[in-house]
Amino acid sequence: MGLFTFIWFFVVPMPGLLVLTFPGDHRVWRLLSSVLLFGATALGVVFAAGLLSLALEWWEKHGVARRGLLASVEEEYRAFQAMASQPGKLTQVDTAYLYAMFTDVQTYFDQRSYAYARRTLGRIKQILKAGAGPDAAMGGPP
């Protein structure tokens, strides 16, 4: 349906001057070239904004010299694996909690919700820095 509507503009000749008549004997006219220029400019702005958003998203994810969010997640996961391999460092509950948080981070990446991924990564860093489970990072058991 959209294709046939688009073809219609090539089949039916368009006048070079568009005149709109309003009640009260008011008329407004525009050249077709100015209307097309406005449409092309609006389309160009939309494409430029889309490219800018893709560039900013890439910057957030990869950063400069691989110091973006993705590298931070990989670094924290390696630290988690090293801590989990040491006996007595993390309990099974703590290990499961951290695995769930890393799964959340992966889900946020898939949804391109980098702010949530960064927030969850901050909680992971806090827990790993405390050297124990979530209770130690949050000030002890409730």
PyRosetta script that sets phi, psi and omega in degrees:
from pyrosetta import init, pose_from_sequence

init()
pose = pose_from_sequence("MGLFTFIWFFVVPMPGLLVLTFPGDHRVWRLLSSVLLFGATALGVVFAAGLLSLALEWWEKHGVARRGLLASVEEEYRAFQAMASQPGKLTQVDTAYLYAMFTDVQTYFDQRSYAYARRTLGRIKQILKAGAGPDAAMGGPP")
pose.set_psi(1, -44.7)
pose.set_omega(1, 179.1)
pose.set_phi(2, -64.5)
pose.set_psi(2, -36.7)
pose.set_omega(2, 179.3)
pose.set_phi(3, -65.0)
pose.set_psi(3, -42.2)
pose.set_omega(3, 178.7)
pose.set_phi(4, -65.6)
pose.set_psi(4, -36.0)
pose.set_omega(4, 176.3)
pose.set_phi(5, -65.5)
pose.set_psi(5, -40.4)
pose.set_omega(5, 179.4)
pose.set_phi(6, -66.2)
pose.set_psi(6, -40.6)
pose.set_omega(6, 178.9)
pose.set_phi(7, -64.4)
pose.set_psi(7, -31.8)
pose.set_omega(7, -179.5)
pose.set_phi(8, -55.1)
pose.set_psi(8, -37.5)
pose.set_omega(8, -178.7)
pose.set_phi(9, -68.1)
pose.set_psi(9, -23.2)
pose.set_omega(9, 177.5)
pose.set_phi(10, -88.4)
pose.set_psi(10, -25.0)
pose.set_omega(10, -179.1)
pose.set_phi(11, -82.3)
pose.set_psi(11, -44.6)
pose.set_omega(11, -177.0)
pose.set_phi(12, -89.5)
pose.set_psi(12, 125.8)
pose.set_omega(12, 179.4)
pose.set_phi(13, -68.0)
pose.set_psi(13, 140.8)
pose.set_omega(13, 179.3)
pose.set_phi(14, -107.0)
pose.set_psi(14, 139.8)
pose.set_omega(14, 177.1)
pose.set_phi(15, -72.8)
pose.set_psi(15, 156.9)
pose.set_omega(15, 179.6)
pose.set_phi(16, -78.3)
pose.set_psi(16, -10.1)
pose.set_omega(16, -178.0)
pose.set_phi(17, -131.2)
pose.set_psi(17, 123.3)
pose.set_omega(17, 176.9)
pose.set_phi(18, -98.6)
pose.set_psi(18, 124.2)
pose.set_omega(18, 179.4)
pose.set_phi(19, -118.9)
pose.set_psi(19, 123.0)
pose.set_omega(19, 177.3)
pose.set_phi(20, -108.8)
pose.set_psi(20, 129.9)
pose.set_omega(20, -179.8)
pose.set_phi(21, -107.8)
pose.set_psi(21, 131.2)
pose.set_omega(21, -179.5)
pose.set_phi(22, -114.4)
pose.set_psi(22, 159.2)
pose.set_omega(22, 177.6)
pose.set_phi(23, -58.3)
pose.set_psi(23, 145.9)
pose.set_omega(23, -178.7)
pose.set_phi(24, 91.9)
pose.set_psi(24, 18.1)
pose.set_omega(24, 178.2)
pose.set_phi(25, 60.1)
pose.set_psi(25, 40.3)
pose.set_omega(25, 176.0)
pose.set_phi(26, -103.3)
pose.set_psi(26, 137.0)
pose.set_omega(26, 178.7)
pose.set_phi(27, -129.4)
pose.set_psi(27, 138.9)
pose.set_omega(27, 176.6)
pose.set_phi(28, -125.8)
pose.set_psi(28, 133.0)
pose.set_omega(28, 179.7)
pose.set_phi(29, -126.1)
pose.set_psi(29, 147.9)
pose.set_omega(29, 176.4)
pose.set_phi(30, -141.0)
pose.set_psi(30, 145.7)
pose.set_omega(30, 174.2)
pose.set_phi(31, -74.9)
pose.set_psi(31, 143.6)
pose.set_omega(31, 179.6)
pose.set_phi(32, -61.6)
pose.set_psi(32, -34.1)
pose.set_omega(32, 179.8)
pose.set_phi(33, -64.2)
pose.set_psi(33, -36.5)
pose.set_omega(33, 179.0)
pose.set_phi(34, -71.0)
pose.set_psi(34, -35.0)
pose.set_omega(34, 177.1)
pose.set_phi(35, -66.4)
pose.set_psi(35, -43.8)
pose.set_omega(35, 178.8)
pose.set_phi(36, -66.4)
pose.set_psi(36, -38.3)
pose.set_omega(36, 177.5)
pose.set_phi(37, -63.2)
pose.set_psi(37, -41.7)
pose.set_omega(37, 177.4)
pose.set_phi(38, -62.0)
pose.set_psi(38, -45.5)
pose.set_omega(38, 179.2)
pose.set_phi(39, -62.7)
pose.set_psi(39, -43.1)
pose.set_omega(39, 179.4)
pose.set_phi(40, -66.2)
pose.set_psi(40, -38.3)
pose.set_omega(40, 178.6)
pose.set_phi(41, -65.9)
pose.set_psi(41, -43.6)
pose.set_omega(41, 178.9)
pose.set_phi(42, -62.6)
pose.set_psi(42, -42.6)
pose.set_omega(42, 178.4)
pose.set_phi(43, -64.0)
pose.set_psi(43, -40.1)
pose.set_omega(43, 177.7)
pose.set_phi(44, -64.2)
pose.set_psi(44, -40.0)
pose.set_omega(44, 178.3)
pose.set_phi(45, -64.1)
pose.set_psi(45, -40.5)
pose.set_omega(45, 179.2)
pose.set_phi(46, -64.3)
pose.set_psi(46, -44.6)
pose.set_omega(46, 178.5)
pose.set_phi(47, -64.9)
pose.set_psi(47, -40.3)
pose.set_omega(47, 178.5)
pose.set_phi(48, -64.2)
pose.set_psi(48, -41.4)
pose.set_omega(48, 178.4)
pose.set_phi(49, -65.0)
pose.set_psi(49, -37.8)
pose.set_omega(49, 176.7)
pose.set_phi(50, -63.1)
pose.set_psi(50, -43.4)
pose.set_omega(50, 178.0)
pose.set_phi(51, -65.7)
pose.set_psi(51, -38.8)
pose.set_omega(51, 177.8)
pose.set_phi(52, -63.8)
pose.set_psi(52, -41.0)
pose.set_omega(52, 179.2)
pose.set_phi(53, -65.7)
pose.set_psi(53, -37.7)
pose.set_omega(53, 176.7)
pose.set_phi(54, -65.1)
pose.set_psi(54, -39.7)
pose.set_omega(54, 178.4)
pose.set_phi(55, -65.7)
pose.set_psi(55, -42.6)
pose.set_omega(55, 178.8)
pose.set_phi(56, -66.0)
pose.set_psi(56, -37.3)
pose.set_omega(56, 177.2)
pose.set_phi(57, -64.8)
pose.set_psi(57, -43.0)
pose.set_omega(57, 177.3)
pose.set_phi(58, -62.4)
pose.set_psi(58, -41.9)
pose.set_omega(58, 180.0)
pose.set_phi(59, -61.2)
pose.set_psi(59, -44.0)
pose.set_omega(59, 179.6)
pose.set_phi(60, -63.8)
pose.set_psi(60, -40.2)
pose.set_omega(60, -175.7)
pose.set_phi(61, -76.5)
pose.set_psi(61, -44.5)
pose.set_omega(61, -173.8)
pose.set_phi(62, -102.5)
pose.set_psi(62, -32.9)
pose.set_omega(62, 178.1)
pose.set_phi(63, 67.9)
pose.set_psi(63, -167.6)
pose.set_omega(63, 179.0)
pose.set_phi(64, -94.2)
pose.set_psi(64, 132.8)
pose.set_omega(64, 177.8)
pose.set_phi(65, 54.3)
pose.set_psi(65, 43.7)
pose.set_omega(65, 178.2)
pose.set_phi(66, 55.3)
pose.set_psi(66, 39.3)
pose.set_omega(66, 176.1)
pose.set_phi(67, -113.9)
pose.set_psi(67, 32.8)
pose.set_omega(67, 179.1)
pose.set_phi(68, -87.6)
pose.set_psi(68, -166.3)
pose.set_omega(68, -177.5)
pose.set_phi(69, -65.1)
pose.set_psi(69, -38.5)
pose.set_omega(69, -179.6)
pose.set_phi(70, -62.0)
pose.set_psi(70, -44.6)
pose.set_omega(70, 178.5)
pose.set_phi(71, -65.7)
pose.set_psi(71, -35.7)
pose.set_omega(71, 178.4)
pose.set_phi(72, -65.6)
pose.set_psi(72, -40.9)
pose.set_omega(72, 178.6)
pose.set_phi(73, -64.1)
pose.set_psi(73, -44.4)
pose.set_omega(73, 179.0)
pose.set_phi(74, -62.2)
pose.set_psi(74, -40.4)
pose.set_omega(74, 179.3)
pose.set_phi(75, -64.0)
pose.set_psi(75, -44.4)
pose.set_omega(75, 179.9)
pose.set_phi(76, -69.0)
pose.set_psi(76, -33.5)
pose.set_omega(76, 178.4)
pose.set_phi(77, -67.3)
pose.set_psi(77, -39.2)
pose.set_omega(77, 176.0)
pose.set_phi(78, -63.9)
pose.set_psi(78, -39.3)
pose.set_omega(78, 177.9)
pose.set_phi(79, -65.1)
pose.set_psi(79, -39.0)
pose.set_omega(79, 177.3)
pose.set_phi(80, -64.0)
pose.set_psi(80, -43.8)
pose.set_omega(80, 179.2)
pose.set_phi(81, -62.6)
pose.set_psi(81, -40.4)
pose.set_omega(81, 179.0)
pose.set_phi(82, -64.4)
pose.set_psi(82, -41.1)
pose.set_omega(82, -179.4)
pose.set_phi(83, -71.0)
pose.set_psi(83, -37.2)
pose.set_omega(83, -179.0)
pose.set_phi(84, -69.5)
pose.set_psi(84, -26.4)
pose.set_omega(84, -179.3)
pose.set_phi(85, -78.5)
pose.set_psi(85, -15.5)
pose.set_omega(85, 178.4)
pose.set_phi(86, -86.4)
pose.set_psi(86, 124.5)
pose.set_omega(86, -179.0)
pose.set_phi(87, -64.4)
pose.set_psi(87, 137.4)
pose.set_omega(87, 175.8)
pose.set_phi(88, 84.6)
pose.set_psi(88, -8.5)
pose.set_omega(88, -179.1)
pose.set_phi(89, -75.2)
pose.set_psi(89, -45.4)
pose.set_omega(89, -179.2)
pose.set_phi(90, -127.9)
pose.set_psi(90, 139.8)
pose.set_omega(90, 175.0)
pose.set_phi(91, -79.5)
pose.set_psi(91, 171.5)
pose.set_omega(91, 178.4)
pose.set_phi(92, -64.4)
pose.set_psi(92, -35.8)
pose.set_omega(92, 178.6)
pose.set_phi(93, -65.6)
pose.set_psi(93, -43.8)
pose.set_omega(93, 179.5)
pose.set_phi(94, -63.8)
pose.set_psi(94, -41.5)
pose.set_omega(94, 179.5)
pose.set_phi(95, -63.4)
pose.set_psi(95, -44.0)
pose.set_omega(95, 178.8)
pose.set_phi(96, -64.4)
pose.set_psi(96, -39.5)
pose.set_omega(96, 179.0)
pose.set_phi(97, -62.5)
pose.set_psi(97, -44.8)
pose.set_omega(97, -179.6)
pose.set_phi(98, -68.9)
pose.set_psi(98, -38.3)
pose.set_omega(98, 174.6)
pose.set_phi(99, -59.2)
pose.set_psi(99, -42.7)
pose.set_omega(99, 178.9)
pose.set_phi(100, -63.3)
pose.set_psi(100, -38.1)
pose.set_omega(100, 179.2)
pose.set_phi(101, -68.4)
pose.set_psi(101, -38.6)
pose.set_omega(101, 176.0)
pose.set_phi(102, -66.3)
pose.set_psi(102, -34.0)
pose.set_omega(102, 175.1)
pose.set_phi(103, -65.2)
pose.set_psi(103, -39.8)
pose.set_omega(103, 175.4)
pose.set_phi(104, -60.6)
pose.set_psi(104, -43.4)
pose.set_omega(104, 179.1)
pose.set_phi(105, -60.3)
pose.set_psi(105, -43.2)
pose.set_omega(105, 178.7)
pose.set_phi(106, -63.1)
pose.set_psi(106, -39.4)
pose.set_omega(106, 177.4)
pose.set_phi(107, -63.5)
pose.set_psi(107, -42.2)
pose.set_omega(107, 178.3)
pose.set_phi(108, -63.6)
pose.set_psi(108, -37.0)
pose.set_omega(108, 176.0)
pose.set_phi(109, -63.4)
pose.set_psi(109, -44.2)
pose.set_omega(109, -179.5)
pose.set_phi(110, -63.3)
pose.set_psi(110, -32.2)
pose.set_omega(110, 179.2)
pose.set_phi(111, -88.9)
pose.set_psi(111, -0.4)
pose.set_omega(111, -177.8)
pose.set_phi(112, 57.6)
pose.set_psi(112, 40.1)
pose.set_omega(112, 177.2)
pose.set_phi(113, -105.2)
pose.set_psi(113, 74.7)
pose.set_omega(113, -171.8)
pose.set_phi(114, -70.3)
pose.set_psi(114, -25.8)
pose.set_omega(114, 177.4)
pose.set_phi(115, -66.4)
pose.set_psi(115, -42.8)
pose.set_omega(115, 177.2)
pose.set_phi(116, -67.2)
pose.set_psi(116, -37.9)
pose.set_omega(116, 178.1)
pose.set_phi(117, -63.4)
pose.set_psi(117, -41.4)
pose.set_omega(117, 179.2)
pose.set_phi(118, -65.8)
pose.set_psi(118, -39.0)
pose.set_omega(118, 179.4)
pose.set_phi(119, -65.8)
pose.set_psi(119, -44.0)
pose.set_omega(119, 179.1)
pose.set_phi(120, -66.5)
pose.set_psi(120, -38.0)
pose.set_omega(120, 177.2)
pose.set_phi(121, -63.4)
pose.set_psi(121, -36.5)
pose.set_omega(121, 176.1)
pose.set_phi(122, -62.7)
pose.set_psi(122, -39.3)
pose.set_omega(122, 176.5)
pose.set_phi(123, -66.4)
pose.set_psi(123, -38.7)
pose.set_omega(123, 178.0)
pose.set_phi(124, -62.9)
pose.set_psi(124, -45.3)
pose.set_omega(124, 179.2)
pose.set_phi(125, -60.0)
pose.set_psi(125, -41.1)
pose.set_omega(125, -179.7)
pose.set_phi(126, -62.9)
pose.set_psi(126, -42.1)
pose.set_omega(126, -179.5)
pose.set_phi(127, -68.1)
pose.set_psi(127, -44.7)
pose.set_omega(127, -179.3)
pose.set_phi(128, -68.0)
pose.set_psi(128, -33.8)
pose.set_omega(128, 178.8)
pose.set_phi(129, -66.3)
pose.set_psi(129, -35.4)
pose.set_omega(129, 178.2)
pose.set_phi(130, -69.8)
pose.set_psi(130, -19.5)
pose.set_omega(130, 176.2)
pose.set_phi(131, 78.7)
pose.set_psi(131, 12.5)
pose.set_omega(131, 178.7)
pose.set_phi(132, -149.7)
pose.set_psi(132, -166.3)
pose.set_omega(132, -174.9)
pose.set_phi(133, -75.2)
pose.set_psi(133, -171.2)
pose.set_omega(133, -176.7)
pose.set_phi(134, -63.7)
pose.set_psi(134, -28.8)
pose.set_omega(134, 179.4)
pose.set_phi(135, -64.3)
pose.set_psi(135, -39.6)
pose.set_omega(135, 179.9)
pose.set_phi(136, -68.9)
pose.set_psi(136, -36.6)
pose.set_omega(136, -178.9)
pose.set_phi(137, -72.3)
pose.set_psi(137, -24.6)
pose.set_omega(137, -177.3)
pose.set_phi(138, -102.5)
pose.set_psi(138, 13.2)
pose.set_omega(138, 174.1)
pose.set_phi(139, 95.7)
pose.set_psi(139, 19.8)
pose.set_omega(139, 177.1)
pose.set_phi(140, 101.8)
pose.set_psi(140, 173.9)
pose.set_omega(140, -178.6)
pose.set_phi(141, -67.3)
pose.set_psi(141, 152.8)
pose.set_omega(141, -177.8)
pose.set_phi(142, -69.6)
pose.dump_pdb("model.pdb")
